[in-house]
Amino acid sequence: MIRSHTIALLSVSLACAGAVVLPAARAFAEDQAAVDKLVQMNKKALEDYDTLEWDSAKRRLLDALVAGKKAGLDNHPVMARTYVHLAAVYMTGFKDRNKAMQSFARALEIDPTIQLSKGIETAEVSAAFAEAQRKAGGGASDDSAQPAPSKKRRRGPVMEGDTPPSEHARRKPSSDEDDDGGEPDLPAHIGALDCPTPDEAIIDKPLILRCAVAPKLPVTSVYLLYRAPGKEDYTEVAMTKTPKGWLQAKVPKKAVDGKSFQFYFEGRNADGKPVVANGGADSPNIILVVEEESKHEVSKAKSGNEEDENPLEDQSEGGSRSPRLHLGHIDKAREGLDTRFGKRKWWIGIGLGTGYGYAKGNGFEAVNKSPDPAFHALKDEFVPGLAWAGLGHLAPEFGYQLNPDMAVSIEGRLQYTGQPAKYSDYAAKGAIAVLAKLLFYTKQSQLRFFGSVMAGGGEFRLVVYPAAGQTKDSDFKDTVMGGYGLAGLGGGVYYEVSKPVSLVAEINALAGLPTFSAVVDLNVALQINIY
C-alpha cells in the first residue's frame, strides 16, 4: 500500500516536472535561435565596418535592434553588443559623437560590464566608451573602487534617439508623469535637442512626443517628422510649447501601426533652416509598436544572470530572456515589403519585341489589292492558321505610377514586316497600334511580377506565304491584318536595376476586332524612372 502510494506520487511529480521543463526548453530554443540571428546580423555589420560600408553597417545594426526587441531580448547581452557596434559606426563612419554616446549608454545600461569588441578599438572610439563608462558609474580606474553591478531590475534598451540613461538618472519623475503620458518636468540639463521617447508605442492610439531645446541655440521652431505605415516620405508636424516648457507634438493613431514607428526631430532658425536635429531621414529614431496589454511587459521582466560575454566571440547559453511582445495588428499583405523600390512617379520606356499568332482576318492583303491577275487569283487559297509577326516591332511606353502596386501607361506598337521593293505598291511593310494599359504589381521589392489589361486602336499584321508553286515569285510574302480595335491581357517581370533604371520582360496577348486575328508578343524593355 505504502509502496503504491509512493510510486503514484513519483509519477505525478515527474509529470509536473515534464510539463514545466518542456515548454521552457522550447522557449529557450526559440530565444537561442533569435540570439543566433542577431549574432549573424552583427557579424555582417562588422564586415561592412571593415570595408567602410557605413550606411549598410548602420542599417544592419538598427534592423538587429528591432529584431531583438520583437524577440523579447531587450536585456540580453547580444543587444548590448549591438549597441556597442552601432556606437562605433556612428563615431568612426559618421563622426556623430552624440549618437555614439547614446548608443554606448544604452549598451552599458543593459550590461555594465561590457567591453569594446575586437577590431573597433580606435582611439576616438575607446575615448568615447571610457567617457560613457564614467557617466554610467563604471569608469573608475581602481577595480576595487568600482561599484558592484546593480542588482536592481534594469529597464530594457530603447532605440536610437531615446533619452540616455544618465538623463533618466538626473531627472526625477514629477507627480504627474504617469502611464497615460502625463507631462514630466524639464531635465536639469539640456544638451542640444533632447527628445526622450518611450520604449514602445501602443497600436491604434495617439502618441505624444516631446523635445527640449538648449536656450543657447538659435532655434525658433521645432518639427516632428514621422513616417506613416507604408509611406516613404515623412509627414511634418510643428511642435507647440507646453505649460512646463516642453515642445510637444501628437502623432495620430492611424500612423501608429505595423511593427515599428520611425521619426526624427529638427530645430530650425528664423529662416526655416535646420540648425540641430535628433535623428534624421536616413537614420530615424525607432519605437516598437505593440498591443496595449504588452505595454509594461518588458519593464516587468526579470533580468537573468548576465555574464561579461561577447556573443560574436563565444556563444553561450547564458543571458536573460524577457517575455515575448504581442505585436500590433499586422497587415500580412505588407510583410516583407522593401520600400526602397517601387517609388517612381513616371517612367519612359523603349522595348523590342516579336510575336506569333493566329492569322484569320480577310485573307491575303497584298493579293486582294494586286492588279496582277496571277496574284489576285491566290485570294481563294488563303487558309487561316498560325503565323509569325515579321521581323519585330518597337514598343515605346510612357507611364505613371499611381501607387507602388498600380500604374497606368500608354504603349505603342510599331511593327515592321518588310517586303521587297517590287511589291511596295500594294504590300504592307508594317503596322501601328496604340494601347492604354492598367498594370498591377506584386509587393514592393527589387524583383516584382505584374499583370496588365490593355485596350486601344490600330492594327497588327502576321506574315504568311502562299503555297509553294502557286506563284513564280519565290520572294513574295503576304500579310494578314488584325484590328482596328485591339484588346488583350499581359504579364511579366519588373526588375529595378537602380533607382533611375529598370528592366522589363513581358508577354502580351492581343486580339483584333472587327477584323479578327490574334497575336502573342514577347517584349524586352528598358525603362527610365522619374521621381
Residue pairs with C-beta under 8 A, 6 or more apart in sequence:
27 321
28 317
28 321
30 71
31 71
31 72
31 73
31 321
32 317
34 67
34 68
34 71
34 72
34 73
35 73
35 76
35 78
35 311
35 315
35 319
36 315
37 67
37 71
38 64
38 67
38 68
38 71
38 73
38 78
38 79
38 82
38 311
39 78
39 311
39 312
39 315
41 60
41 61
41 63
41 64
41 67
41 82
42 60
42 61
42 64
42 78
42 81
42 82
42 85
42 311
42 312
43 312
44 60
45 56
45 57
45 60
45 61
45 64
45 85
45 89
46 57
46 85
46 117
46 119
46 120
46 312
48 54
48 56
48 57
48 60
49 57
49 85
49 88
49 89
49 92
49 93
49 119
49 120
50 119
52 93
54 89
54 92
54 93
54 94
55 282
57 85
57 89
57 93
58 86
58 89
58 90
58 93
58 94
58 283
61 82
61 85
61 86
61 89
62 86
62 159
62 160
62 283
62 286
64 82
65 79
65 82
65 83
65 86
65 157
65 159
65 160
65 286
66 159
66 259
66 260
66 286
66 288
68 74
68 76
68 78
68 79
68 82
69 156
69 157
69 159
69 200
69 288
69 325
70 259
70 288
70 325
70 327
71 324
72 298
72 301
72 321
72 322
72 323
72 324
72 325
73 79
73 319
73 321
73 322
74 110
74 156
74 157
74 199
74 298
74 301
74 322
75 110
75 154
75 156
75 157
75 301
75 303
75 304
75 306
75 320
75 322
76 110
76 319
76 320
76 321
76 322
77 110
77 111
77 114
77 306
77 307
77 309
77 310
77 311
77 318
77 319
78 311
78 319
79 110
79 157
80 106
80 107
80 108
80 110
80 111
80 114
80 157
81 107
81 114
81 117
81 310
81 311
81 312
83 103
83 104
83 106
83 107
83 110
83 157
84 103
84 104
84 107
84 114
84 116
84 117
84 120
84 129
85 117
85 120
86 103
86 160
87 99
87 100
87 101
87 102
87 103
87 104
87 107
87 125
87 128
87 129
87 132
88 100
88 116
88 117
88 120
88 122
88 125
90 96
90 97
90 99
90 100
90 103
91 97
91 100
91 122
91 124
91 125
91 128
92 120
92 122
92 124
92 125
94 283
97 128
98 191
98 192
99 160
99 161
99 283
100 125
100 128
101 128
101 131
101 132
101 164
102 160
102 161
102 162
102 164
103 160
104 128
104 129
104 132
105 132
105 135
105 136
105 164
105 165
105 166
106 157
106 158
106 162
106 164
106 165
107 114
107 132
108 114
108 132
108 133
108 136
108 138
108 165
109 136
109 154
109 155
109 157
109 165
110 154
110 156
110 157
110 306
111 306
111 308
112 136
112 137
112 138
112 149
112 150
113 138
113 149
113 308
114 308
115 308
115 310
116 125
116 126
116 129
117 310
117 312
117 313
118 313
130 139
131 139
133 139
135 164
135 166
136 165
136 166
137 147
138 146
138 147
140 146
140 147
153 301
153 302
153 303
154 303
155 165
155 168
155 199
155 298
155 299
156 199
156 298
156 299
156 301
156 322
158 197
158 199
159 197
159 285
159 286
159 287
159 288
160 279
160 283
160 284
160 285
160 286
161 195
161 197
161 264
161 278
161 279
161 284
161 285
161 286
162 196
162 197
162 199
162 285
163 194
163 195
163 196
163 197
167 187
167 194
167 196
170 187
170 188
170 189
171 184
171 185
171 187
171 188
172 185
173 184
174 182
174 183
174 184
174 185
176 182
176 183
176 184
177 183
177 184
177 185
179 295
179 296
181 208
183 210
183 242
183 243
183 244
183 246
183 248
184 244
185 244
186 212
186 244
186 245
186 246
187 194
187 196
187 212
190 212
190 213
190 214
190 215
191 214
192 213
192 214
192 217
192 276
192 278
193 211
193 212
193 213
193 214
193 217
193 219
193 222
193 265
193 267
193 276
193 277
193 278
194 211
194 212
194 213
194 278
195 209
195 210
195 211
195 212
195 265
195 278
195 285
196 210
197 209
197 285
197 287
198 287
199 287
199 288
199 298
199 299
200 287
200 288
200 289
200 290
200 294
200 295
200 298
200 325
201 207
201 256
201 261
201 287
201 288
201 289
201 290
202 256
202 289
202 290
202 291
202 292
202 295
203 256
203 257
203 289
203 290
203 291
203 292
203 328
203 329
204 253
204 254
204 256
204 257
204 328
204 329
205 253
205 256
205 292
206 250
206 251
206 252
206 253
206 256
207 250
207 251
207 255
207 256
207 261
207 287
208 248
208 249
208 250
208 251
209 224
209 248
209 249
209 250
209 251
209 263
209 265
210 242
210 246
210 247
210 248
211 222
211 239
211 246
211 247
211 248
211 265
211 267
211 278
212 245
212 246
212 247
213 219
213 222
213 247
213 267
213 276
217 267
217 275
217 276
218 269
218 270
218 275
219 267
219 268
219 269
219 275
219 276
220 268
220 269
220 270
221 238
221 239
221 267
221 268
221 272
222 238
222 239
222 247
222 265
222 266
222 267
222 268
223 236
223 237
223 238
223 239
223 249
223 265
223 266
223 268
224 236
224 237
224 239
224 249
224 251
224 263
224 265
225 234
225 235
225 236
225 237
225 263
225 264
225 265
225 266
225 281
226 234
226 235
226 237
226 251
226 255
226 261
226 262
226 263
227 233
227 234
227 235
227 261
227 262
227 263
227 284
228 235
228 254
228 255
229 255
229 257
229 258
229 331
229 334
230 334
230 337
230 339
232 339
232 343
234 263
234 264
234 281
235 255
237 249
237 250
237 251
238 249
239 247
239 248
239 249
239 265
240 247
240 248
240 249
241 247
241 248
242 248
251 261
251 263
255 261
256 289
257 289
257 328
257 329
257 331
258 289
258 328
258 330
258 331
258 334
259 288
259 289
259 327
259 328
259 330
260 286
260 287
260 288
260 289
261 286
261 287
261 288
261 289
262 284
262 285
262 286
263 279
263 284
263 285
263 287
264 277
264 278
264 279
264 280
264 281
264 283
264 284
264 285
265 277
265 278
265 279
266 274
266 276
266 277
267 274
267 275
267 276
267 277
268 274
268 275
269 275
278 285
279 285
288 325
288 327
289 327
289 328
290 297
290 325
290 326
290 327
290 328
291 325
291 326
291 327
291 328
293 326
294 325
294 326
297 322
297 323
297 325
297 326
298 322
298 323
298 325
300 323
301 320
301 322
301 323
302 320
303 320
304 318
304 319
304 320
304 321
305 318
305 319
305 320
306 318
306 319
306 320
307 316
307 318
307 319
309 316
309 318
309 319
333 443
334 443
336 443
336 445
337 443
337 444
337 445
338 444
338 445
338 446
339 404
339 444
340 446
341 444
341 445
341 446
341 448
341 496
342 401
342 404
342 405
342 441
342 444
342 445
342 448
342 496
343 401
343 404
343 531
344 401
344 502
344 529
344 530
344 531
345 400
345 401
345 530
345 531
346 398
346 399
346 400
346 401
346 529
346 530
347 397
347 398
347 399
347 401
347 409
347 502
347 527
347 528
347 529
347 530
348 397
348 398
348 527
348 528
348 530
349 395
349 396
349 397
349 398
349 399
349 504
349 525
349 526
349 527
349 528
350 394
350 395
350 396
350 397
350 525
350 526
351 394
351 395
351 396
351 397
351 504
351 506
351 523
351 524
351 525
351 526
352 392
352 393
352 394
352 395
352 523
352 524
352 525
353 392
353 393
353 395
353 521
353 522
353 523
353 524
354 388
354 389
354 390
354 391
354 392
354 393
354 521
354 522
355 388
355 389
355 393
355 460
355 519
355 520
355 521
355 522
356 386
356 387
356 388
356 389
356 519
356 520
357 386
357 387
357 389
357 460
357 462
357 482
357 517
357 518
357 519
357 520
358 384
358 385
358 386
358 387
358 462
358 517
358 518
358 519
359 384
359 385
359 386
359 387
359 462
359 464
359 480
359 517
360 384
360 480
360 482
360 516
360 517
361 480
361 481
361 482
361 512
361 515
361 516
361 517
362 368
362 480
362 481
362 515
363 379
363 382
363 480
364 378
364 379
364 382
364 464
364 466
364 478
364 479
364 480
365 427
365 428
365 461
365 478
365 479
365 480
365 481
366 375
366 419
366 423
366 426
366 427
366 428
366 476
366 478
366 479
367 375
367 376
367 378
367 379
367 382
367 466
367 478
368 376
368 379
369 426
370 376
370 426
371 426
374 471
374 472
375 471
375 476
378 466
378 470
378 471
381 466
381 467
381 470
382 464
382 480
387 462
387 463
387 464
387 480
388 462
388 463
389 415
389 417
389 460
389 461
389 462
389 463
389 519
389 521
390 415
390 416
390 417
390 418
390 430
390 461
390 462
390 463
390 479
391 416
391 417
391 418
392 415
392 416
393 413
393 414
393 415
393 416
393 521
394 412
394 413
394 414
395 411
395 412
395 413
395 414
395 521
395 523
395 525
396 411
396 412
396 414
397 409
397 410
397 411
397 412
397 525
397 527
398 409
398 410
399 407
399 408
399 409
399 410
399 437
399 439
399 527
400 407
400 408
400 409
401 407
402 408
404 441
404 444
405 440
405 441
405 443
405 444
406 438
406 439
406 440
406 441
407 438
407 439
407 441
408 436
408 437
408 438
408 439
409 436
409 437
409 439
410 434
410 435
410 436
410 437
411 434
411 435
411 437
411 454
412 432
412 433
412 434
412 435
413 431
413 432
413 433
413 434
413 435
413 458
413 460
413 521
414 430
414 432
415 430
415 431
415 432
415 433
415 460
415 461
416 429
416 430
417 428
417 429
417 430
417 431
417 461
417 463
417 479
418 429
419 427
419 428
419 429
419 477
420 475
420 476
423 476
427 478
427 479
428 461
428 479
428 481
430 461
431 458
431 459
431 460
431 461
431 481
431 483
432 458
432 459
433 456
433 457
433 458
433 459
433 460
433 483
433 486
434 456
434 457
434 458
435 454
435 455
435 456
435 486
435 488
435 510
436 454
436 455
436 456
437 452
437 453
437 454
437 490
438 452
438 453
438 454
439 450
439 451
439 452
440 450
440 451
440 452
441 448
441 449
441 450
441 494
442 448
442 449
442 450
446 495
446 496
447 493
447 494
447 495
447 496
448 493
448 494
448 495
449 491
449 492
449 493
449 494
450 491
450 492
450 493
450 494
450 506
451 489
451 490
451 491
452 489
452 490
452 491
452 506
452 508
453 488
453 489
453 490
454 486
454 487
454 488
454 489
454 490
454 508
454 510
455 485
455 486
455 487
455 488
456 486
456 487
457 483
457 484
457 485
457 486
458 483
458 484
458 486
459 481
459 482
459 483
459 484
459 486
459 512
460 481
460 482
460 483
460 486
460 510
460 512
460 517
460 519
461 479
461 480
461 481
461 482
462 479
462 480
462 482
462 517
462 519
463 477
463 478
463 479
464 477
464 478
464 479
464 480
465 476
465 477
465 478
466 476
466 478
480 517
481 512
481 515
481 517
482 510
482 511
482 512
482 515
482 516
482 517
482 518
482 519
483 512
483 513
483 515
484 512
484 514
484 515
485 512
485 513
485 514
486 510
486 511
486 512
486 513
487 510
487 511
487 513
488 508
488 509
488 510
488 511
489 508
489 509
490 506
490 507
490 508
490 509
491 506
491 507
492 504
492 505
492 506
492 507
492 523
493 504
493 505
493 506
494 502
494 503
494 504
495 502
495 503
495 504
496 502
496 529
497 503
499 529
499 531
500 528
500 529
501 526
501 527
501 528
501 529
502 526
502 527
502 529
503 524
503 525
503 526
503 527
504 523
504 524
504 525
504 526
504 527
505 522
505 523
505 524
505 525
506 522
506 523
506 525
507 520
507 521
507 522
507 523
508 520
508 521
508 523
509 518
509 519
509 520
509 521
510 518
510 519
510 520
510 521
511 517
511 518
512 518
512 519
